[in-house]
Each structure stands twice: as C-alpha cells, then as structure tokens.
Amino acid sequence: MSHASLSRRLAEFTHRLTYDHLDEQTRKEVRRRVIDSFSCALGAHSSPVVHIARKVAARVSADPGATYLGNKRKTSPEWAAFVNGILFRYLDYNDTYLSLEPAHPSDNLAAVLAVAEVTGSSGKDVMTALVLAYEIQCRMCDAASIRSRGWDHVTYGAFSTSLAAGKLLGMDVEKLTQTVNIAGTPHVAIRQTRSGELSEWKGCAFANASRNGVVSALLANEGLTGPSPLFEGELGFFKQVSGQFELPFLDQQSPGDFMINRTSIKFWPAEYHSQSAIHAALEMRQQILKQHPTTPLEDLIASFDIFSFDAAVDIIGKDPEKWRPKTRETADHSLPYCTAVALLDGDVTLASFSDERLSDQRVLKLLEKIKIHRDDELTARYPRGIPNRLVAKLTSGETITAENEFPRGHDQNPMTDAEVTAKFQRMANGIMSEAAQNQFLETCWHIDSLTNVSPLISLFPSEPA
C-alpha cells in the first residue's frame, strides 16, 4: 500500500488510466449510458428548472466556451456542466449505483462533455474520462456512507467530476493532486436536499457538484494549490465528513472490472429504491384485475402494506410528506406514491408526477391505506438487490402478495440495447424527428470514432420558443 496521500493516489490513478484499459463490455456500457443520459435530458428539455438555469448561463460568455443543451450558444464550461447536469438528472431517470452510499454516476457526463468540448477532446477521451468518474464516485460510495453523517452523496461528485475534468485537460499528477485538494474542501453538500418536502434544488445538486468540480480543475490547471492533506488532515475530510476509509483499487494498474458495469439503468422515472415496488405493484394489479375487473382498485383495497429495506425507508419512505407530496421532486422520491400510481395506472410515466396527478383523489385515497414497514430480512439483501414486498388486503377478505428484488434495468436484470433505444425514442418523440433520432443514436453508438464531441452536442434540439 502506498504511503502517499489519498489525493495523490487519486491523481496517480487518474493520470495512468487510458482508453486501452477499457475492455469492450465497458466501452459498450459507456455508449448505453450516454444514450440513456440524453434520453433523460430530452424528457427534461422544457422543465422550468432547466429554463432558469439556461437564463443564468446565457449571461456568461467564454472563449473557448461550451454548449449548454437546448441552445446553440456557448457559455463557460462550468455553467454548461451545471445546465446539462440538471437536464440529465432532473427527472430522476438516469442510472444508479447502490452501495453504502447510493449515487447516480451518469451525472458525471455533464462535466465530461463540457470540458471535452473546450479542450477538443475525442470520443475516446470522453469515454475514458467518464469511466474514470464512475470509478471514483462508485468506489467512494463503496468505501463510506456520508448520508448517515448528514452529508449528501453529491459531495463525492466534486471529486469524480474534477478528476475527470483534469484528465481531459491533460494535467500532470501534481496538478491533479491539487484539483482533489481544491474540490474536496469547500464543496461539501448537506443532506437537507433530500429531507422532507423536496425542492427543485434536488435535481440541481449534482449539477452544482459538476460546476464546482470543473472550476476546481480549471484553477488547479493554472497552478492554484489546495489545502493538504485533504483527507488525512487534522480537520480534513475523514474527520469532518466521511470517517476513515481506504480505496485499494488506486494501487492497481487498472481495476479490470470497471464500476460502470455494476450500475443500473432505470426503467421507470422514479427514485431507484422504488423500482422494485413499482414492478411488484404492476404484477399485483394484474392479479387483482383478473378477479375484479370492474371495481376501482382504491375501493377494492382495505389496507396496503409495503415491507422494505432500511435504505428505501430512510430515503423515500419515512417522511410524512411522502404520503401527500406537493412537488414532483417529493413524489418521485416517495415509495408510497410511486407504488400507488403504478397500481392504479399500470405504469409510471412523466405524467404520473404532474400537478393534476398529485392532487388526484383516487391516488390520495389509496395513499391513506398504505403503511411502510422495515424488514430485517429484506435489509440483509441490500444493496445486491432492492427487495420490496407488497401485501394488499381486499375488502372481500382476500390477501394479495407480490415481491420483486431485481426490477428491469437492474444490473442483475439489465435492459437490452433495444430497450435503451426505446427509452430514448419515448423521450424524443415530439421533440426530434425520426430521422434526427436515428442520427443521434448512431452517433452515440459510435462515440469512440468522434475526433471531438461537437457533432454529438450539435444534434441536441434547441429549447422550444
């Protein structure tokens, strides 16, 4: 084990990782994550939050600049990372990694694309930087839970995005070390972002980490130094934020089994721990309707119990606001709400979180009957799986049970390439023509052949007037 500081070991790993280290399966998963991320961006294309971010980014010009999606003009790379990061994350539809600390590692793509554009980096450079960001963020999530100490998981994103940016900037080990030191000191986010009634900031939190990460890399690239030792210091990251942890993968030439292969793509636009409950609810719906095809489900159900694991209860199943969400951010982070709409509608879509649906009396009636219970046996199966068990007692006296652990898109039950493509097409319909969709998909599937990323970015449609 090296005796160098953790900041330096992160820098050394970043510096030596190359495209040639990536096996073909890893490269394929990068292409799939790029397509999936742009699917999410298309779905969030006209959201009010993104519009606000675009307005602010439009006030900033830079040379060289980076494009913020939805507008052909350029802004500074950190503001492009912020706007695009919101687009990728706003719907909570992008990929997920579950461990001691859950995360959405495709969030890193916004920073990667912004810096790649200003540096003229190739598609292979982008793929390498994105794999690097996944590696750092996911390994940190394996190493220590920070939400249990009151910090938000996006804090790890300052490290992953800054090092990915530094990689694209061609920085040496010393500058990369300072990038880590700068990124990790002022950019620690508190967990209130995901507590109680959730605000619009929820979809912006990692985008802000990306903005901070890019700024940290740009400053270090110009020679600025940061507090050291960042992690091990008397008032450093270990003591103040995470507790002691190790990252043994840093001492390997290459991890081999890259973390991007262990991440899961979302089939439904809802917080990941609810995906298995949605799957089980759809199964239960079929069972109930087979026996009672005409009676409204909310009238058939006398009581409804969800047995779940600790992480799901803590994140999306304990706050009172989850039973009466007033914002889409609260609703898509509500285990009872996502389960209820799946049961009533037979699907969960973007429309499931509209203002009209949040106040729908059918949904509210069913929510009143839902109780959530911690289950130690289910907790023991997490994070390998995300088991949720639903038990509905009907007014007729019948009891219907459904359980799911590996919903579609989970790394143990992955979506096919055709399903990833279909998700993109669902989000793109009405925004892009079929020909434009096909061109975009073809470019993503061959991203490693691009000499720079501008052709890909230019294919993203402009914001509707």
BELVENPE-V704386 format. One line per field, one symbol per residue. ss: DSSP state (H for helix, E for strand, C for the rest). psi: psi as a letter, one per 40 degrees, with the letter a starting at -180 (. if undefined). burial: # if it has 24 or more other ideal C-beta (glycine too) atoms within 12 Angstrom, else .. A space follows every 50 residues. Layout:
# BELVENPE-V704386
ss = ???
psi = ???
burial = ???
This chain:
# BELVENPE-V704386
ss = CCCCCHHHHHHHHHHHCCHHHCCHHHHHHHHHHHHHHHHHHHHCCCCHHH HHHHHHHCCCCCCCCEECCCCCCEECHHHHHHHHHHHHHCCCCCCEECCC CCECHHHHHHHHHHHHHHHCCCHHHHHHHHHHHHHHHHHHHHHCCCHHHC ECCCHHHHHHHHHHHHHHCCCCHHHHHHHHHHHHHHCCCEHHHHCCCCCH HHHCHHHHHHHHHHHHHHHHHCCCCCCCCCCCCCCCHHHHHHCCCCCHHH HCCCCCCCHHHHCECCCCCCCHHHHHHHHHHHHHHHHHHHHCCCCCHHHH EEEEEEEECHHHHHHHCCCHHHHCCCCHHHHCCCHHHHHHHHHHHCCCCH HHHCHHHHCCHHHHHHHCCEEEEECHHHHCCCCCCCCEEEEEEECCCCEE EEEECCCCCCCCCCCCHHHHHHHHHHHHECCECHHHHHHHHHHHHCHHHC CCCHHHHHCCCCCCC
psi = hieiiddddddddddehideehiddddddddddddddddddddedeiddd dddddddeehiihiiihhheheiiaiddddddddddddddefeiiihhad hiigeededdddddddddefiidddddddddddddddddddddhhedeee iideddddddddddddddefiidddddddddddedefhhieddfhahiid ddeedddddddddddddddddeehiihihddeidfaddddddihiigddd eididcgiddeeihihdigiideedddddddddddddddddgedhhdddd hdihhhhiiddddddeedhddeegheiddddefhddddddddddeeihad eeeiddddehddddddddehihhihddddeeiedighhhhhhhideeihh iiiidgiheieegiiiddddddddddddhediidddddddddddefdeeh dieddddeehiihi.
burial = ....###########.#.#..#...######################.## #.##..##.#....#######..########################### ###################.###########################... ###################.#.#############.###.#.###.##.# #####################....#######...###..##..#.#.## ....#..############################.##........##.# #..################.#####.###################..### .##...##.#.###.##.#######..##.###.########.#.....# .##########..##....##.######..##....#..##.###.##.# .###.##.###.#..
